[in-house]
Amino acid sequence: MTSYKLTYFDIDGGRAEPIRIAFHAAGIDFEDNRLSFPEFGEMRKETRFNSVPVLEIDGIVVTQSNALSRYVGKLAGLYPEDDTQAMYCDEVLGALEDILHRIVPTFGLKGEELQQAREKLADGWLSTYVRGLDELLSRGGGEYFAGGALTVADLKAFVEIRWLRSGDLDHIPTDLVDRLAPDLVAHQERVAADPRVVAYYASRS
Ligand SMILES: N[C@@H](CCC(=O)N[C@@H](CS)C(=O)NCC(=O)O)C(=O)O
């Protein structure tokens, strides 16, 4: 039997969350190796790109969250078989990754500098990406981004939109998505109610 070990921070979110949900949906056992931030600091330099998530498949190390999401998504039936729909799914995964790359540079900031950077982000790039994702959801038919069914793109969008609306990001208005793209909020709720997602979180509690 193939062994899977997924290493990431001990948070119910972030880049590894769609991978964890997809593993669970596939019914595949995996070692959910959750690190505290100090633990990650100690092993950071030993990871391939000084970052997580890292998936070990029978001891072979693989990185890059979107590649991992696609791989596990295929195992779980959460990735489109049709090439065009797969491309749509990938477009969404890439756009969601871009959002993370825009937010991460603000993490080290404090006080007024943080506030200014976050407000600029909210009015600028975040608004652009939220509107763009809204457009991609419409293109997909309004319920899911690709193939008319739940895919890893929906899982990643669910995790990220939940985060943007959570209040965990200081100076990012929690109603930003609600104001710009109510359909993305409905999408977040739809994915949260999916039996596979519900079953995953039930397994966590
Ligand atoms: N392109 C990579 C980015 C990985 C990444 O930046 N991960 C963050 C956590 S979500 C990290 O490990 N940051 C640690 C650091 O930059 O020191 C991926 O998608 O997996």
The ligand as an ORCA input file, in Angstrom:
! r2SCAN-3c Opt
* xyz 0 1
  N       4.425     27.632     -4.285
  C       4.463     26.952     -3.027
  C       4.509     27.997     -1.921
  C       4.736     27.354     -0.577
  C       4.772     28.389      0.547
  O       5.172     29.547      0.384
  N       4.349     27.910      1.731
  C       4.341     28.755      2.904
  C       3.270     28.291      3.849
  S       1.636     28.368      3.170
  C       5.665     28.589      3.631
  O       6.086     27.478      3.876
  N       6.295     29.689      4.000
  C       7.475     29.622      4.803
  C       8.502     30.592      4.433
  O       8.364     31.242      3.377
  O       9.425     30.731      5.217
  C       3.265     26.033     -2.880
  O       2.228     26.320     -3.502
  O       3.330     25.016     -2.172
*
